[in-house]
Amino acid sequence: MLEPLALILALAEAPADGSSFMSPEMFIGALYVFALAAFLGYQVISRVPPLLHTPLMSATNAISAISVVGALVTAGGGYNRTSTILGFLAVVAAMTNVVGGFMITDRMLRMFRKKPTPTDTAEKETKPRG
């Protein structure tokens, strides 16, 4: 069971050139916050009634836009090749989320539009334009 923990700590170790990216203590702390946020997010979303799920998710598009900005900063920061690649992948994932959210919102709004009846279209055709 210590092997995955050793792998995680090895990923957090300083690079070969001696510069320190993140100490193992900071990495474990960040990993703890990430796991707690993922668990809490799952618990919150799973308790939302199905009727409110789509409007709630469509309202989070603004929050997803913040993720796009952060991903763009990471991708274009010029820190190193790894951060550029991960930033690019984050931009793709966040934009997919934003576009999908807008598509779901549009689909939801189309459900509430009044469908024209045959009498409505016949009245429009017989009225003189002027």
LOKOLLUM-603810 format. One record per residue: residue number from 1; chain; x, y, z of N, C-alpha, C in turn. Coordinates in Angstrom, 3 decimals, m for minus. Layout:
% LOKOLLUM-603810
<r pos="NUM" unit="A" n_x="X" n_y="Y" n_z="Z" ca_x="X" ca_y="Y" ca_z="Z" c_x="X" c_y="Y" c_z="Z"/>
...
//
This chain:
% LOKOLLUM-603810
<r pos="1" unit="A" n_x="0.813" n_y="m1.198" n_z="0.000" ca_x="0.000" ca_y="0.000" ca_z="0.000" c_x="0.852" c_y="1.255" c_z="0.000"/>
<r pos="2" unit="A" n_x="2.082" n_y="1.159" n_z="0.389" ca_x="2.954" ca_y="2.327" ca_z="0.399" c_x="3.485" c_y="2.669" c_z="m0.980"/>
<r pos="3" unit="A" n_x="3.376" n_y="1.751" n_z="m1.928" ca_x="3.918" ca_y="2.030" ca_z="m3.255" c_x="3.217" c_y="3.195" c_z="m3.955"/>
<r pos="4" unit="A" n_x="1.860" n_y="3.315" n_z="m3.949" ca_x="1.241" ca_y="4.496" ca_z="m4.563" c_x="1.631" c_y="5.786" c_z="m3.854"/>
<r pos="5" unit="A" n_x="1.734" n_y="5.739" n_z="m2.529" ca_x="2.145" ca_y="6.922" ca_z="m1.796" c_x="3.574" c_y="7.313" c_z="m2.154"/>
<r pos="6" unit="A" n_x="4.446" n_y="6.326" n_z="m2.318" ca_x="5.825" ca_y="6.607" ca_z="m2.719" c_x="5.868" c_y="7.211" c_z="m4.118"/>
<r pos="7" unit="A" n_x="5.002" n_y="6.750" n_z="m5.008" ca_x="4.941" ca_y="7.301" ca_z="m6.362" c_x="4.471" c_y="8.752" c_z="m6.329"/>
<r pos="8" unit="A" n_x="3.448" n_y="9.036" n_z="m5.517" ca_x="2.949" ca_y="10.409" ca_z="m5.401" c_x="4.028" c_y="11.321" c_z="m4.831"/>
<r pos="9" unit="A" n_x="4.724" n_y="10.856" n_z="m3.818" ca_x="5.793" ca_y="11.665" ca_z="m3.242" c_x="6.949" c_y="11.842" c_z="m4.221"/>
<r pos="10" unit="A" n_x="7.214" n_y="10.847" n_z="m5.046" ca_x="8.278" ca_y="10.975" ca_z="m6.037" c_x="7.916" c_y="12.011" c_z="m7.095"/>
<r pos="11" unit="A" n_x="6.637" n_y="12.099" n_z="m7.445" ca_x="6.206" ca_y="13.114" ca_z="m8.404" c_x="6.355" c_y="14.517" c_z="m7.841"/>
<r pos="12" unit="A" n_x="6.255" n_y="14.650" n_z="m6.529" ca_x="6.358" ca_y="15.959" ca_z="m5.897" c_x="7.796" c_y="16.358" c_z="m5.598"/>
<r pos="13" unit="A" n_x="8.724" n_y="15.451" n_z="m5.758" ca_x="10.120" ca_y="15.749" ca_z="m5.447" c_x="10.671" c_y="16.810" c_z="m6.393"/>
<r pos="14" unit="A" n_x="11.758" n_y="17.423" n_z="m5.979" ca_x="12.389" ca_y="18.482" ca_z="m6.759" c_x="12.943" c_y="17.926" c_z="m8.069"/>
<r pos="15" unit="A" n_x="12.933" n_y="18.730" n_z="m9.136" ca_x="13.505" ca_y="18.299" ca_z="m10.405" c_x="15.007" c_y="18.046" c_z="m10.288"/>
<r pos="16" unit="A" n_x="15.582" n_y="17.439" n_z="m11.323" ca_x="16.992" ca_y="17.036" ca_z="m11.297" c_x="17.937" c_y="18.234" c_z="m11.235"/>
<r pos="17" unit="A" n_x="17.513" n_y="19.410" n_z="m11.713" ca_x="18.414" ca_y="20.559" ca_z="m11.714" c_x="18.533" c_y="21.234" c_z="m10.350"/>
<r pos="18" unit="A" n_x="17.826" n_y="20.736" n_z="m9.345" ca_x="17.956" ca_y="21.262" ca_z="m7.996" c_x="16.920" c_y="22.305" c_z="m7.622"/>
<r pos="19" unit="A" n_x="16.184" n_y="22.813" n_z="m8.593" ca_x="15.153" ca_y="23.800" ca_z="m8.255" c_x="13.957" c_y="23.084" c_z="m7.647"/>
<r pos="20" unit="A" n_x="13.310" n_y="23.728" n_z="m6.700" ca_x="12.199" ca_y="23.106" ca_z="m6.004" c_x="10.887" c_y="23.564" c_z="m6.606"/>
<r pos="21" unit="A" n_x="10.060" n_y="22.628" n_z="m7.039" ca_x="8.751" ca_y="22.956" ca_z="m7.596" c_x="7.713" c_y="22.986" c_z="m6.489"/>
<r pos="22" unit="A" n_x="7.627" n_y="21.905" n_z="m5.722" ca_x="6.664" ca_y="21.819" ca_z="m4.628" c_x="7.200" c_y="20.802" c_z="m3.627"/>
<r pos="23" unit="A" n_x="7.150" n_y="21.175" n_z="m2.365" ca_x="7.635" ca_y="20.239" ca_z="m1.355" c_x="6.627" c_y="19.103" c_z="m1.198"/>
<r pos="24" unit="A" n_x="7.081" n_y="17.947" n_z="m0.728" ca_x="6.155" ca_y="16.831" ca_z="m0.532" c_x="5.009" c_y="17.166" c_z="0.429"/>
<r pos="25" unit="A" n_x="5.281" n_y="17.984" n_z="1.439" ca_x="4.223" ca_y="18.366" ca_z="2.373" c_x="3.157" c_y="19.212" c_z="1.674"/>
<r pos="26" unit="A" n_x="3.605" n_y="20.148" n_z="0.838" ca_x="2.652" ca_y="20.979" ca_z="0.102" c_x="1.848" c_y="20.135" c_z="m0.888"/>
<r pos="27" unit="A" n_x="2.510" n_y="19.178" n_z="m1.513" ca_x="1.828" ca_y="18.325" ca_z="m2.487" c_x="0.759" c_y="17.477" c_z="m1.811"/>
<r pos="28" unit="A" n_x="1.067" n_y="16.897" n_z="m0.670" ca_x="0.082" ca_y="16.092" ca_z="0.065" c_x="m1.080" c_y="16.985" c_z="0.506"/>
<r pos="29" unit="A" n_x="m0.776" n_y="18.199" n_z="0.945" ca_x="m1.832" ca_y="19.134" ca_z="1.321" c_x="m2.726" c_y="19.484" c_z="0.144"/>
<r pos="30" unit="A" n_x="m2.119" n_y="19.745" n_z="m1.016" ca_x="m2.905" ca_y="20.056" ca_z="m2.213" c_x="m3.727" c_y="18.851" c_z="m2.652"/>
<r pos="31" unit="A" n_x="m3.158" n_y="17.668" n_z="m2.545" ca_x="m3.887" ca_y="16.452" ca_z="m2.896" c_x="m5.061" c_y="16.232" c_z="m1.945"/>
<r pos="32" unit="A" n_x="m4.868" n_y="16.551" n_z="m0.672" ca_x="m5.941" ca_y="16.432" ca_z="0.321" c_x="m7.085" c_y="17.401" c_z="0.000"/>
<r pos="33" unit="A" n_x="m6.751" n_y="18.643" n_z="m0.341" ca_x="m7.779" ca_y="19.625" ca_z="m0.689" c_x="m8.522" c_y="19.192" c_z="m1.941"/>
<r pos="34" unit="A" n_x="m7.804" n_y="18.668" n_z="m2.934" ca_x="m8.441" ca_y="18.203" ca_z="m4.169" c_x="m9.418" c_y="17.058" c_z="m3.886"/>
<r pos="35" unit="A" n_x="m8.993" n_y="16.092" n_z="m3.088" ca_x="m9.866" ca_y="14.951" ca_z="m2.773" c_x="m11.091" c_y="15.405" c_z="m1.989"/>
<r pos="36" unit="A" n_x="m10.905" n_y="16.315" n_z="m1.050" ca_x="m12.026" ca_y="16.833" ca_z="m0.270" c_x="m12.998" c_y="17.613" c_z="m1.152"/>
<r pos="37" unit="A" n_x="m12.483" n_y="18.429" n_z="m2.072" ca_x="m13.341" ca_y="19.192" ca_z="m2.979" c_x="m14.110" c_y="18.265" c_z="m3.913"/>
<r pos="38" unit="A" n_x="m13.451" n_y="17.215" n_z="m4.402" ca_x="m14.136" ca_y="16.261" ca_z="m5.290" c_x="m15.259" c_y="15.542" c_z="m4.538"/>
<r pos="39" unit="A" n_x="m14.992" n_y="15.124" n_z="m3.317" ca_x="m16.020" ca_y="14.448" ca_z="m2.521" c_x="m17.177" c_y="15.382" c_z="m2.213"/>
<r pos="40" unit="A" n_x="m16.880" n_y="16.593" n_z="m1.791" ca_x="m17.922" ca_y="17.557" ca_z="m1.455" c_x="m18.749" c_y="17.922" c_z="m2.692"/>
<r pos="41" unit="A" n_x="m18.092" n_y="18.123" n_z="m3.830" ca_x="m18.817" ca_y="18.422" ca_z="m5.063" c_x="m19.748" c_y="17.298" c_z="m5.459"/>
<r pos="42" unit="A" n_x="m19.283" n_y="16.080" n_z="m5.337" ca_x="m20.142" ca_y="14.929" ca_z="m5.656" c_x="m21.352" c_y="14.877" c_z="m4.729"/>
<r pos="43" unit="A" n_x="m21.143" n_y="15.118" n_z="m3.444" ca_x="m22.242" ca_y="15.080" ca_z="m2.484" c_x="m23.268" c_y="16.176" c_z="m2.759"/>
<r pos="44" unit="A" n_x="m22.803" n_y="17.362" n_z="m3.107" ca_x="m23.725" ca_y="18.469" ca_z="m3.379" c_x="m24.539" c_y="18.197" c_z="m4.636"/>
<r pos="45" unit="A" n_x="m23.888" n_y="17.783" n_z="m5.705" ca_x="m24.587" ca_y="17.555" ca_z="m6.976" c_x="m25.528" c_y="16.359" c_z="m6.876"/>
<r pos="46" unit="A" n_x="m25.162" n_y="15.336" n_z="m6.130" ca_x="m26.021" ca_y="14.157" ca_z="m6.053" c_x="m27.308" c_y="14.427" c_z="m5.275"/>
<r pos="47" unit="A" n_x="m27.336" n_y="15.472" n_z="m4.477" ca_x="m28.531" ca_y="15.795" ca_z="m3.703" c_x="m29.459" c_y="16.788" c_z="m4.414"/>
<r pos="48" unit="A" n_x="m29.106" n_y="17.227" n_z="m5.604" ca_x="m29.954" ca_y="18.147" ca_z="m6.364" c_x="m31.060" c_y="17.342" c_z="m7.045"/>
<r pos="49" unit="A" n_x="m32.324" n_y="17.772" n_z="m6.923" ca_x="m33.402" ca_y="17.043" ca_z="m7.595" c_x="m33.228" c_y="17.090" c_z="m9.116"/>
<r pos="50" unit="A" n_x="m33.652" n_y="16.039" n_z="m9.804" ca_x="m33.470" ca_y="16.002" ca_z="m11.261" c_x="m34.112" c_y="17.183" c_z="m11.986"/>
<r pos="51" unit="A" n_x="m35.203" n_y="17.718" n_z="m11.465" ca_x="m35.866" ca_y="18.840" ca_z="m12.112" c_x="m34.993" c_y="20.089" c_z="m12.119"/>
<r pos="52" unit="A" n_x="m34.167" n_y="20.253" n_z="m11.101" ca_x="m33.316" ca_y="21.440" ca_z="m11.004" c_x="m31.910" c_y="21.216" c_z="m11.537"/>
<r pos="53" unit="A" n_x="m31.590" n_y="20.017" n_z="m11.923" ca_x="m30.209" ca_y="19.719" ca_z="m12.309" c_x="m29.771" c_y="20.491" c_z="m13.547"/>
<r pos="54" unit="A" n_x="m30.600" n_y="20.510" n_z="m14.590" ca_x="m30.212" ca_y="21.194" ca_z="m15.827" c_x="m30.083" c_y="22.696" c_z="m15.636"/>
<r pos="55" unit="A" n_x="m31.044" n_y="23.374" n_z="m14.985" ca_x="m30.834" ca_y="24.812" ca_z="m14.770" c_x="m29.613" c_y="25.115" c_z="m13.900"/>
<r pos="56" unit="A" n_x="m29.361" n_y="24.276" n_z="m12.917" ca_x="m28.203" ca_y="24.495" ca_z="m12.062" c_x="m26.920" c_y="24.345" c_z="m12.865"/>
<r pos="57" unit="A" n_x="m26.859" n_y="23.325" n_z="m13.693" ca_x="m25.643" ca_y="23.096" ca_z="m14.466" c_x="m25.456" c_y="24.159" c_z="m15.547"/>
<r pos="58" unit="A" n_x="m26.551" n_y="24.659" n_z="m16.108" ca_x="m26.399" ca_y="25.701" ca_z="m17.115" c_x="m25.952" c_y="27.007" c_z="m16.483"/>
<r pos="59" unit="A" n_x="m26.289" n_y="27.221" n_z="m15.219" ca_x="m25.864" ca_y="28.442" ca_z="m14.524" c_x="m24.383" c_y="28.413" c_z="m14.169"/>
<r pos="60" unit="A" n_x="m23.757" n_y="27.264" n_z="m14.198" ca_x="m22.339" ca_y="27.178" ca_z="m13.846" c_x="m21.422" c_y="27.473" c_z="m15.028"/>
<r pos="61" unit="A" n_x="m21.978" n_y="27.886" n_z="m16.161" ca_x="m21.124" ca_y="28.228" ca_z="m17.297" c_x="m20.192" c_y="29.387" c_z="m16.971"/>
<r pos="62" unit="A" n_x="m20.635" n_y="30.341" n_z="m16.169" ca_x="m19.766" ca_y="31.454" ca_z="m15.787" c_x="m18.597" c_y="30.968" c_z="m14.944"/>
<r pos="63" unit="A" n_x="m18.850" n_y="29.997" n_z="m14.090" ca_x="m17.767" ca_y="29.446" ca_z="m13.280" c_x="m16.788" c_y="28.679" c_z="m14.172"/>
<r pos="64" unit="A" n_x="m17.319" n_y="27.993" n_z="m15.175" ca_x="m16.447" ca_y="27.272" ca_z="m16.099" c_x="m15.589" c_y="28.238" c_z="m16.907"/>
<r pos="65" unit="A" n_x="m16.104" n_y="29.424" n_z="m17.164" ca_x="m15.309" ca_y="30.417" ca_z="m17.890" c_x="m14.087" c_y="30.835" c_z="m17.074"/>
<r pos="66" unit="A" n_x="m14.210" n_y="30.839" n_z="m15.762" ca_x="m13.053" ca_y="31.138" ca_z="m14.912" c_x="m11.997" c_y="30.051" c_z="m15.080"/>
<r pos="67" unit="A" n_x="m12.434" n_y="28.805" n_z="m15.233" ca_x="m11.494" ca_y="27.708" ca_z="m15.476" c_x="m10.774" c_y="27.896" c_z="m16.802"/>
<r pos="68" unit="A" n_x="m11.484" n_y="28.402" n_z="m17.805" ca_x="m10.857" ca_y="28.655" ca_z="m19.109" c_x="m9.764" c_y="29.707" c_z="m18.961"/>
<r pos="69" unit="A" n_x="m10.046" n_y="30.766" n_z="m18.219" ca_x="m9.043" ca_y="31.821" ca_z="m18.023" c_x="m7.818" c_y="31.262" c_z="m17.297"/>
<r pos="70" unit="A" n_x="m8.029" n_y="30.477" n_z="m16.254" ca_x="m6.902" ca_y="29.881" ca_z="m15.545" c_x="m6.097" c_y="28.935" c_z="m16.422"/>
<r pos="71" unit="A" n_x="m6.793" n_y="28.170" n_z="m17.261" ca_x="m6.097" ca_y="27.257" ca_z="m18.167" c_x="m5.290" c_y="28.026" c_z="m19.211"/>
<r pos="72" unit="A" n_x="m5.838" n_y="29.140" n_z="m19.700" ca_x="m5.098" ca_y="29.965" ca_z="m20.665" c_x="m3.844" c_y="30.561" c_z="m20.036"/>
<r pos="73" unit="A" n_x="m3.952" n_y="30.995" n_z="m18.789" ca_x="m2.781" ca_y="31.534" ca_z="m18.089" c_x="m1.731" c_y="30.454" c_z="m17.919"/>
<r pos="74" unit="A" n_x="m2.160" n_y="29.252" n_z="m17.580" ca_x="m1.217" ca_y="28.147" ca_z="m17.399" c_x="m0.575" c_y="27.751" c_z="m18.721"/>
<r pos="75" unit="A" n_x="m1.382" n_y="27.677" n_z="m19.782" ca_x="m0.850" ca_y="27.255" ca_z="m21.076" c_x="0.092" c_y="28.292" c_z="m21.669"/>
<r pos="76" unit="A" n_x="m0.223" n_y="29.562" n_z="m21.489" ca_x="0.589" ca_y="30.606" ca_z="m22.103" c_x="1.629" c_y="31.213" c_z="m21.197"/>
<r pos="77" unit="A" n_x="1.778" n_y="30.700" n_z="m19.997" ca_x="2.711" ca_y="31.279" ca_z="m19.039" c_x="4.172" c_y="31.049" c_z="m19.375"/>
<r pos="78" unit="A" n_x="4.458" n_y="30.043" n_z="m20.177" ca_x="5.838" ca_y="29.753" ca_z="m20.540" c_x="6.665" c_y="29.215" c_z="m19.390"/>
<r pos="79" unit="A" n_x="6.034" n_y="28.510" n_z="m18.459" ca_x="6.771" ca_y="27.977" ca_z="m17.323" c_x="7.690" c_y="26.835" c_z="m17.750"/>
<r pos="80" unit="A" n_x="7.111" n_y="25.808" n_z="m18.348" ca_x="7.880" ca_y="24.710" ca_z="m18.920" c_x="6.962" c_y="23.956" c_z="m19.880"/>
<r pos="81" unit="A" n_x="7.513" n_y="22.969" n_z="m20.535" ca_x="6.750" ca_y="22.239" ca_z="m21.551" c_x="5.569" c_y="21.481" c_z="m20.942"/>
<r pos="82" unit="A" n_x="5.771" n_y="20.918" n_z="m19.761" ca_x="4.704" ca_y="20.157" ca_z="m19.116" c_x="3.512" c_y="21.048" c_z="m18.786"/>
<r pos="83" unit="A" n_x="3.777" n_y="22.236" n_z="m18.240" ca_x="2.668" ca_y="23.136" ca_z="m17.900" c_x="1.960" c_y="23.631" c_z="m19.152"/>
<r pos="84" unit="A" n_x="2.688" n_y="23.803" n_z="m20.244" ca_x="2.057" ca_y="24.226" ca_z="m21.491" c_x="1.137" c_y="23.134" c_z="m22.026"/>
<r pos="85" unit="A" n_x="1.594" n_y="21.892" n_z="m21.992" ca_x="0.776" ca_y="20.775" ca_z="m22.485" c_x="m0.438" c_y="20.579" c_z="m21.594"/>
<r pos="86" unit="A" n_x="m0.228" n_y="20.561" n_z="m20.271" ca_x="m1.355" ca_y="20.404" ca_z="m19.354" c_x="m2.316" c_y="21.591" c_z="m19.439"/>
<r pos="87" unit="A" n_x="m1.786" n_y="22.793" n_z="m19.634" ca_x="m2.638" ca_y="23.967" ca_z="m19.806" c_x="m3.478" c_y="23.868" c_z="m21.060"/>
<r pos="88" unit="A" n_x="m2.876" n_y="23.386" n_z="m22.156" ca_x="m3.631" ca_y="23.210" ca_z="m23.389" c_x="m4.753" c_y="22.191" c_z="m23.202"/>
<r pos="89" unit="A" n_x="m4.442" n_y="21.077" n_z="m22.547" ca_x="m5.481" ca_y="20.076" ca_z="m22.277" c_x="m6.583" c_y="20.641" c_z="m21.383"/>
<r pos="90" unit="A" n_x="m6.196" n_y="21.494" n_z="m20.426" ca_x="m7.191" ca_y="22.122" ca_z="m19.557" c_x="m8.068" c_y="23.089" c_z="m20.347"/>
<r pos="91" unit="A" n_x="m7.484" n_y="23.819" n_z="m21.295" ca_x="m8.277" ca_y="24.722" ca_z="m22.139" c_x="m9.289" c_y="23.919" c_z="m22.944"/>
<r pos="92" unit="A" n_x="m8.855" n_y="22.814" n_z="m23.534" ca_x="m9.758" ca_y="21.979" ca_z="m24.327" c_x="m10.882" c_y="21.433" c_z="m23.449"/>
<r pos="93" unit="A" n_x="m10.550" n_y="20.928" n_z="m22.275" ca_x="m11.573" ca_y="20.359" ca_z="m21.385" c_x="m12.544" c_y="21.428" c_z="m20.893"/>
<r pos="94" unit="A" n_x="m12.032" n_y="22.589" n_z="m20.502" ca_x="m12.908" ca_y="23.648" ca_z="m19.991" c_x="m13.803" c_y="24.204" c_z="m21.089"/>
<r pos="95" unit="A" n_x="m13.275" n_y="24.369" n_z="m22.294" ca_x="m14.106" ca_y="24.874" ca_z="m23.390" c_x="m15.160" c_y="23.850" c_z="m23.791"/>
<r pos="96" unit="A" n_x="m14.817" n_y="22.572" n_z="m23.721" ca_x="m15.818" ca_y="21.538" ca_z="m23.981" c_x="m16.942" c_y="21.635" c_z="m22.964"/>
<r pos="97" unit="A" n_x="m16.595" n_y="21.896" n_z="m21.726" ca_x="m17.589" ca_y="22.049" ca_z="m20.672" c_x="m18.472" c_y="23.272" c_z="m20.923"/>
<r pos="98" unit="A" n_x="m17.880" n_y="24.392" n_z="m21.310" ca_x="m18.649" ca_y="25.614" ca_z="m21.557" c_x="m19.583" c_y="25.430" c_z="m22.751"/>
<r pos="99" unit="A" n_x="m19.062" n_y="24.908" n_z="m23.848" ca_x="m19.891" ca_y="24.713" ca_z="m25.047" c_x="m21.011" c_y="23.712" c_z="m24.761"/>
<r pos="100" unit="A" n_x="m20.703" n_y="22.624" n_z="m24.085" ca_x="m21.731" ca_y="21.650" ca_z="m23.729" c_x="m22.792" c_y="22.248" c_z="m22.827"/>
<r pos="101" unit="A" n_x="m22.387" n_y="23.120" n_z="m21.900" ca_x="m23.347" ca_y="23.783" ca_z="m21.028" c_x="m24.288" c_y="24.688" c_z="m21.802"/>
<r pos="102" unit="A" n_x="m23.746" n_y="25.412" n_z="m22.783" ca_x="m24.613" ca_y="26.266" ca_z="m23.597" c_x="m25.543" c_y="25.441" c_z="m24.467"/>
<r pos="103" unit="A" n_x="m25.064" n_y="24.315" n_z="m24.967" ca_x="m25.937" ca_y="23.458" ca_z="m25.780" c_x="m27.079" c_y="22.895" c_z="m24.923"/>
<r pos="104" unit="A" n_x="m26.779" n_y="22.497" n_z="m23.704" ca_x="m27.812" ca_y="21.969" ca_z="m22.809" c_x="m28.807" c_y="23.066" c_z="m22.452"/>
<r pos="105" unit="A" n_x="m28.298" n_y="24.276" n_z="m22.202" ca_x="m29.192" ca_y="25.390" ca_z="m21.881" c_x="m30.127" c_y="25.687" c_z="m23.047"/>
<r pos="106" unit="A" n_x="m29.588" n_y="25.705" n_z="m24.264" ca_x="m30.423" ca_y="25.958" ca_z="m25.435" c_x="m31.481" c_y="24.866" c_z="m25.601"/>
<r pos="107" unit="A" n_x="m31.085" n_y="23.641" n_z="m25.394" ca_x="m32.045" ca_y="22.525" ca_z="m25.494" c_x="m33.132" c_y="22.650" c_z="m24.437"/>
<r pos="108" unit="A" n_x="m32.736" n_y="23.042" n_z="m23.223" ca_x="m33.710" ca_y="23.203" ca_z="m22.156" c_x="m34.687" c_y="24.334" c_z="m22.485"/>
<r pos="109" unit="A" n_x="m34.187" n_y="25.446" n_z="m23.003" ca_x="m35.065" ca_y="26.564" ca_z="m23.331" c_x="m35.998" c_y="26.233" c_z="m24.488"/>
<r pos="110" unit="A" n_x="m35.557" n_y="25.416" n_z="m25.422" ca_x="m36.436" ca_y="25.003" ca_z="m26.522" c_x="m37.602" c_y="24.156" c_z="m26.026"/>
<r pos="111" unit="A" n_x="m37.419" n_y="23.456" n_z="m24.908" ca_x="m38.513" ca_y="22.650" ca_z="m24.360" c_x="m39.662" c_y="23.522" c_z="m23.873"/>
<r pos="112" unit="A" n_x="m39.359" n_y="24.760" n_z="m23.467" ca_x="m40.384" ca_y="25.625" ca_z="m22.908" c_x="m41.011" c_y="26.570" c_z="m23.928"/>
<r pos="113" unit="A" n_x="m40.549" n_y="26.548" n_z="m25.163" ca_x="m41.144" ca_y="27.393" ca_z="m26.190" c_x="m42.501" c_y="26.850" c_z="m26.593"/>
<r pos="114" unit="A" n_x="m43.408" n_y="27.780" n_z="m26.885" ca_x="m44.734" ca_y="27.384" ca_z="m27.328" c_x="m44.639" c_y="26.970" c_z="m28.792"/>
<r pos="115" unit="A" n_x="m45.134" n_y="25.788" n_z="m29.094" ca_x="m45.110" ca_y="25.301" ca_z="m30.470" c_x="m46.274" c_y="25.921" c_z="m31.227"/>
<r pos="116" unit="A" n_x="m46.044" n_y="26.393" n_z="m32.439" ca_x="m47.137" ca_y="27.010" ca_z="m33.199" c_x="m48.176" c_y="25.966" c_z="m33.604"/>
<r pos="117" unit="A" n_x="m49.433" n_y="26.332" n_z="m33.450" ca_x="m50.524" ca_y="25.446" ca_z="m33.857" c_x="m50.870" c_y="25.737" c_z="m35.313"/>
<r pos="118" unit="A" n_x="m51.528" n_y="24.835" n_z="m35.998" ca_x="m51.886" ca_y="25.081" ca_z="m37.410" c_x="m52.762" c_y="26.314" c_z="m37.583"/>
<r pos="119" unit="A" n_x="m53.602" n_y="26.653" n_z="m36.604" ca_x="m54.442" ca_y="27.844" ca_z="m36.745" c_x="m53.618" c_y="29.112" c_z="m36.652"/>
<r pos="120" unit="A" n_x="m52.530" n_y="29.109" n_z="m35.837" ca_x="m51.667" ca_y="30.282" ca_z="m35.739" c_x="m50.966" c_y="30.555" c_z="m37.056"/>
<r pos="121" unit="A" n_x="m50.491" n_y="29.524" n_z="m37.715" ca_x="m49.801" ca_y="29.721" ca_z="m38.988" c_x="m50.780" c_y="30.125" c_z="m40.081"/>
<r pos="122" unit="A" n_x="m52.024" n_y="29.626" n_z="m40.053" ca_x="m53.017" ca_y="30.003" ca_z="m41.063" c_x="m53.413" c_y="31.458" c_z="m40.897"/>
<r pos="123" unit="A" n_x="m53.529" n_y="31.955" n_z="m39.649" ca_x="m53.879" ca_y="33.338" ca_z="m39.416" c_x="m52.789" c_y="34.267" c_z="m39.919"/>
<r pos="124" unit="A" n_x="m51.536" n_y="33.887" n_z="m39.740" ca_x="m50.431" ca_y="34.722" ca_z="m40.202" c_x="m50.401" c_y="34.802" c_z="m41.721"/>
<r pos="125" unit="A" n_x="m50.757" n_y="33.739" n_z="m42.394" ca_x="m50.740" ca_y="33.711" ca_z="m43.846" c_x="m51.884" c_y="34.534" c_z="m44.442"/>
<r pos="126" unit="A" n_x="m53.071" n_y="34.617" n_z="m43.778" ca_x="m54.223" ca_y="35.310" ca_z="m44.334" c_x="m54.230" c_y="36.797" c_z="m43.991"/>
<r pos="127" unit="A" n_x="m53.483" n_y="37.235" n_z="m42.991" ca_x="m53.452" ca_y="38.649" ca_z="m42.636" c_x="m52.675" c_y="39.436" c_z="m43.689"/>
<r pos="128" unit="A" n_x="m53.235" n_y="40.577" n_z="m44.111" ca_x="m52.498" ca_y="41.390" ca_z="m45.083" c_x="m51.306" c_y="42.071" c_z="m44.415"/>
<r pos="129" unit="A" n_x="m50.252" n_y="42.163" n_z="m45.138" ca_x="m49.048" ca_y="42.816" ca_z="m44.628" c_x="m49.153" c_y="44.302" c_z="m44.933"/>
<r pos="130" unit="A" n_x="m48.718" n_y="45.057" n_z="m44.014" ca_x="m48.846" ca_y="46.435" ca_z="m44.378" c_x="m48.332" c_y="47.357" c_z="m43.441"/>
//
